[in-house]
Amino acid sequence: MLCVLLADIHGNLEALEAVIEHAESQGDIGHIWCLGDTVGYGPDPGPCLEMLRSYPHVAVAGNHDWAAAGKVSTDDFNTDAATAVWWTGRHLSEGDIRYLQDLPLQVVQEGFTLVHGSPRYPIWEYLFSFFDAELSFPMFPTTYCLVGHSHVPILFREGGLAGPLPDTLSLGEERLIINPGGVGQPRDGDSRASYAIYHTESHTISHHRVTYDIERTQSKMVKQALPLKLSVRLGLGV
């Protein structure tokens, strides 16, 4: 059975559809674990939430999720991000808003701790370096922690080093922090959607990159008058 690991979908329906189609080609999807920021930036927040909720899933809150639902302020957002959050909030149904407001900051599933940013500061802290990650290892009770927020696929080993998330990762007793990368707005210089699959039987995680119709998403963003920088960056993967 496959457990699909998604982070930072950010209202990008074309990317999400491509990722789910790819995941289904790998086997039967048992669950989706969503690491936050399903909405924000992109032009299809409602349809992305609808697609996610059509599968058995667990999800945690991201900063854009709670901001769009009015639960946190946008004072710490840059102008483009705040503009997109305001637009997103106006294009969510009451049910979508309640769903986002009710998302927890942290969930524990089958030996994994799920958060958006970090175990220390679940919706705000970015984990980019080994030094940042080392401060987080004492903050979660499980062997593994799954994070998003940085939009970069990366692996942190307790007492070890940070590095790119490999194509295949065998899980053992070593404590790890794992980021599957961004589905809807990658920021590692690769514009393809990034996600991972936890293979429950082999106890491995596989990392995948998936092409999708970026121009279609960009066209929607322009039509909705979302900040131009947000659509341009999709083609650059930054």
C-alpha positions in Angstrom: 0.0 0.0 0.0 1.2 3.5 -0.8 1.1 6.5 1.4 1.5 9.7 -0.7 3.5 12.5 0.9 2.4 15.9 -0.4 3.5 19.4 0.7 2.9 22.9 -0.6 0.3 22.3 -3.2 -0.5 26.0 -3.1 -3.7 26.0 -5.2 -1.9 24.5 -8.2 -4.5 22.0 -9.5 -2.6 21.0 -12.6 0.4 20.0 -10.5 -1.7 18.1 -8.0 -3.6 16.2 -10.7 -0.3 15.2 -12.4 1.1 14.1 -9.0 -1.9 12.0 -8.1 -2.0 10.4 -11.6 1.7 9.5 -11.3 1.2 8.1 -7.8 -1.7 6.0 -9.0 0.6 4.5 -11.7 2.9 3.3 -8.9 0.2 1.3 -7.0 -2.9 1.6 -4.9 -3.0 4.8 -2.8 -3.9 3.9 0.7 -3.6 7.4 2.3 -2.3 10.9 1.6 -0.3 12.7 4.2 -0.5 16.4 3.5 2.1 18.6 5.1 0.4 21.9 4.8 -0.2 24.8 2.5 -2.7 23.2 0.2 -3.8 26.8 -0.7 -2.2 30.1 -1.3 -0.4 31.5 -4.3 -2.2 29.4 -6.9 -5.5 29.9 -8.8 -7.4 26.8 -7.7 -7.6 26.6 -3.9 -11.1 25.2 -3.7 -10.6 22.4 -6.4 -7.3 21.4 -4.7 -9.0 21.0 -1.4 -11.8 19.1 -3.0 -9.3 16.7 -4.7 -7.3 16.2 -1.5 -10.4 15.5 0.6 -11.7 12.9 -2.0 -8.9 10.6 -0.7 -8.4 9.1 2.7 -5.9 11.6 4.2 -4.5 13.4 7.2 -3.3 17.0 6.9 -1.6 19.6 9.1 -1.9 23.4 8.9 0.4 25.5 6.9 0.9 29.2 7.3 -1.0 30.0 4.1 -3.8 27.6 5.1 -4.5 29.4 8.3 -3.9 32.9 6.9 -6.4 32.3 4.1 -8.9 31.1 6.7 -8.3 34.2 8.8 -6.7 32.3 11.7 -3.3 34.0 11.5 -2.2 37.4 10.4 -0.4 38.1 7.1 1.9 40.7 8.8 4.9 38.5 8.2 4.1 37.7 4.6 5.6 39.6 1.7 3.3 41.7 -0.4 2.8 39.2 -3.2 2.1 36.4 -0.7 -0.3 38.6 1.3 -2.1 39.6 -1.9 -2.5 35.9 -2.9 -3.8 35.0 0.6 -6.4 37.7 0.4 -7.5 36.5 -3.0 -7.5 32.9 -1.8 -9.7 33.7 1.2 -12.3 35.3 -1.1 -12.4 32.2 -3.3 -13.0 29.6 -0.6 -16.3 28.2 0.5 -17.5 28.3 4.1 -16.8 24.6 4.3 -13.3 25.1 3.0 -12.6 27.8 5.6 -13.8 25.6 8.4 -11.7 22.7 7.1 -8.6 24.9 7.1 -9.3 26.4 10.5 -9.6 23.0 12.0 -6.3 21.7 10.7 -3.9 20.7 13.5 -0.4 21.9 13.8 1.0 18.4 14.3 -0.1 14.8 13.7 1.6 11.5 14.5 1.1 8.7 12.1 2.7 5.2 12.2 6.1 6.4 13.6 6.1 9.7 11.7 5.5 13.2 13.0 3.9 15.5 10.5 4.3 19.2 10.6 4.5 22.0 8.0 7.5 24.0 9.0 9.4 22.4 11.9 8.6 20.6 15.2 9.7 23.7 17.0 7.6 26.2 15.1 5.1 24.2 13.1 3.9 26.8 10.6 6.7 29.3 10.5 10.2 27.8 10.7 12.1 26.9 7.6 14.5 24.0 7.7 17.2 24.7 5.2 20.4 23.8 7.1 21.7 21.0 9.3 22.1 23.5 12.1 18.4 24.4 12.0 17.4 20.8 11.9 19.5 19.8 14.8 17.5 22.1 17.0 14.3 20.3 15.9 15.3 16.6 16.5 14.7 16.8 20.3 11.2 18.3 19.6 9.4 15.3 18.1 8.8 11.9 19.7 9.0 9.6 16.6 11.8 8.2 14.6 10.9 10.2 11.5 9.5 13.7 11.0 8.0 14.9 7.7 8.0 18.6 6.9 7.3 21.0 4.1 7.4 24.9 3.9 10.8 25.3 2.2 9.5 23.8 -1.0 12.9 22.0 -1.3 13.3 18.2 -1.2 15.9 17.6 1.5 16.9 15.0 4.1 18.4 15.7 7.6 20.0 13.0 9.6 20.3 13.3 13.4 23.9 14.0 14.3 24.7 13.8 10.6 24.4 16.0 7.6 21.8 17.5 5.3 21.5 16.6 1.7 19.1 16.2 -1.2 16.3 13.7 -0.8 17.5 10.6 -2.6 15.4 8.8 -5.2 15.0 5.9 -2.8 15.4 6.1 1.0 15.5 3.0 3.2 14.1 3.6 6.7 15.8 2.1 9.7 16.4 3.1 13.3 18.2 6.4 12.3 16.2 9.5 13.1 15.4 11.6 10.1 13.7 14.8 9.0 12.3 14.5 5.5 11.0 17.1 3.1 9.4 15.8 -0.1 9.6 19.2 -1.8 6.8 21.4 -3.2 4.0 20.0 -5.3 2.7 23.3 -6.6 5.6 25.7 -6.3 9.1 24.0 -6.3 12.0 26.2 -5.2 15.0 24.1 -5.9 15.6 25.2 -9.5 13.5 22.3 -11.0 10.0 23.4 -12.1 8.6 19.9 -12.0 6.2 19.0 -9.2 8.0 17.3 -6.3 6.5 14.7 -4.0 7.3 11.4 -2.3 5.7 8.0 -1.6 6.1 6.0 1.6 6.0 2.3 0.7 4.6 0.7 3.9 5.6 -2.8 3.1 9.2 -2.2 2.1 9.6 0.6 4.6 11.1 2.9 2.0 10.4 6.4 0.7 10.7 7.1 -3.0 11.1 10.7 -4.3 9.5 11.7 -7.6 9.5 14.7 -10.0 6.5 15.1 -12.3 6.0 17.4 -15.3 2.7 19.2 -15.5 1.1 21.9 -17.6 2.8 25.0 -16.1 1.5 27.3 -18.8 -2.1 26.4 -18.0 -1.6 27.3 -14.3 0.2 30.5 -15.3 -2.6 31.5 -17.6 -5.2 31.0 -14.9 -3.1 33.1 -12.5 -2.8 36.0 -15.0 -6.6 35.8 -15.7 -7.2 36.1 -11.9 -4.8 39.1 -11.7 -2.7 37.3 -9.1 0.8 38.8 -8.7 2.9 38.3 -11.9 6.0 37.2 -10.0 4.1 34.2 -8.6 3.3 32.9 -12.0 6.7 33.6 -13.5 8.5 31.7 -10.7 6.6 28.5 -11.5 8.5 28.2 -14.8 11.8 28.8 -13.1 11.3 26.5 -10.1 12.4 29.2 -7.7 
